[in-house]
Amino acid sequence: MWDVEIRGMASAHAIIASSIFMATVMPAVFVENFSVYGTHMVWLYCVAGSVAVVNIAVFWLLGISPPTKKNTLSYKINRLFKSCLYFVLSCLFFHTVVVLYGAPLLESALETFSLAVLLSTLTTLRCLCILGPNVQTWIRVFSRDGAMSVWDTSLQITTGCSVIGAWLGAFPIPLDWDRPWQVWPISCTLGATTGFLTGLLAAPVWIHWHRKQLTYKLK
């Protein structure tokens, strides 16, 4: 059972990681002079959109989302509305946090909000796909020893890696190296994306390595 779940997770993560690669390569066919640095905002939204679509498709096909007792149209619409609302609130939350950590308040506001959108896509959207729009479940998963499945653990790892990656990406910005990737928020978005990819790779490996110590069924 463990091996089947871990293999399924590794396959899903590989597909999601491939979507980032495709979002980096494919736009060059349609956008003139496309590059990660030169047209960074285009790249950022290509990555965010690609990850969002693939995440939703993969987790819907795998049936990872928690089952619901209700199956009415009004319930589904309400669930979709809450998910969209949580995502927007997440963007505003990340935008506020980034500003509090020193990002320009008014200058480059669009760039800052775009970084918030990317972070929400890499973290909150996965929570919505795996856990649904249930705040209590989110709190349980991200509390100490709160994971109750391999997907909960993968969510902890990818979310943590994404946020830490964005945080580490901010360190080179004040340095006077005059590199093109030091322009706000390029290094942070690259750090978040690299952290997310690291989490996708690390989660199945870590869970496989520690599978004997994990006791989800006892919870």
Secondary structure, DSSP 8 states (H G I E B T S, - for coil): -HHHHHHHHHHHHHHHHHHHHHHHHTHHHHSTT--TTTTHHHHHHHHHHHHHHHHHHHHHHHT-S---S---HHHHHHHHHHHHHHHHHHHHHHHHHHHHTT--SSTTHHHHHHHHHHHHHHTHHHHHHHH-S-HHHHHHHTSTT---SHHHHHHHHHHHHHHHHHHHHTTTTTSTT--GGGSTTHHHHHHHHHHHHHHHHHHHHHHHHTTTT--GGG-
